[in-house]
Amino acid sequence: MAKRALITGVTGQDGAYLAKLLVEKGYKVYGGYRRTSTRNFWRLHYLDVKKDIELIPMDLIDQTSILMALRKSDPHEVYNLAAQSFVGASFDEAISTGEISGLGVTRMLDSVRFYNPSIRFYQASTSEMYGATPPPHNEDSMFRPQSPYAAAKLYGHWVTGNYRTGYKMHASSGILFNHESPIRGVDFVTKKITDTVARIKMGYSKELNLGNLDAHRDWGFAGDYVEAMWLMLQQSQGDDYVVATGECHSVREFCEAAFSRVGLNYRDYVKVKDEFKRPLEVPSLLGDATKAREKLGWKPKVTFGELVQMMVDADMEKYQNPTKHSEQFLKHM
């Protein structure tokens, strides 16, 4: 009998890539999504996986909907990827960010504990929890969050550990460093860069406005990182794992690589604007994934340069062949 998995936040970047991975492994996949006025399934269509999963409306603010989703899917594994995931927006929406990305995790864990405590649970933690702590960062590094998003995620991270030790649940947290792909949302800086590069090359835009070009991040490919999520739930017991490439690059380097891909010099187009700077900046994030490599046998496959090229090429194709994509798809991608 096939394993069953419930993925919350299935319409997001990681949810779509994870759904594709699990379907390929023979799972029956259920995808939890928030019921909104405009259903946002374009990533599932892009990866050609929507037809292979069963979608279930649910909301991390509503515990009844969580319990109903568990009853309908009766999963062996739950991957909690749903969150308010925009760091910048969390300063304007601090309370709702805490409700979804913090307390929402507790609602998920409590629901799993009451429905079937033997279900294996994955929590999507984030490198943003390290905040002001100097790199490199591993599972034992100090957490010093610098945004409401990071603080909410740290609550979810710690409560997952509490349920693991207090209730003996198979609960794991993946402390994922920045991971990108062609289906990254345009609100994220990497996608903003590659999308604007393509628009400039095609003559639709003239400049790219950014905030801090000197912020350094450990960027990897989302398709690689969801494999680490799955590997965590295949272990004999739950644990915390850093998932990262171990390489650090600045936003400036990302711009240089992206513009170079289309034969342009980023200095001619990038403008620094104070309005895009955060109230609190995280200068550098660099992960040490030694534990994931040794215990899970995981390592990234896509390099930084390959990632940038992949994203730029996808955005160029999008604008060069607009008839292949619907207006809604183009808007989001």
Secondary structure, 3 states (H helix, E strand, C coil): CCCEEEEECCCCHHHHHHHHHHHHCCCEEEEEECCCCCCCCHHHHHCCCHHHEEEEECCCCCHHHHHHHHHHHCCCEEEECCCCCCHHHHHHCHHHHHHHHHHHHHHHHHHHHHHCCCCEEEEEEEHHHCCCCCCCECCCCCCCCCCHHHHHHHHHHHHHHHHHHHCCCCEEEEEECCEECCCCCCCCHHHHHHHHHHHHHHCCCCCEEECCCCCEECCEEHHHHHHHHHHHCCCCCCCEEEECCCCCEEHHHHHHHHHHHCCCCHHHCEEECHHHCCCCCCCECCECCHHHHHHHCCCCCCCHHHHHHHHHHHHHHHHHCHHHCCHHHHHHC
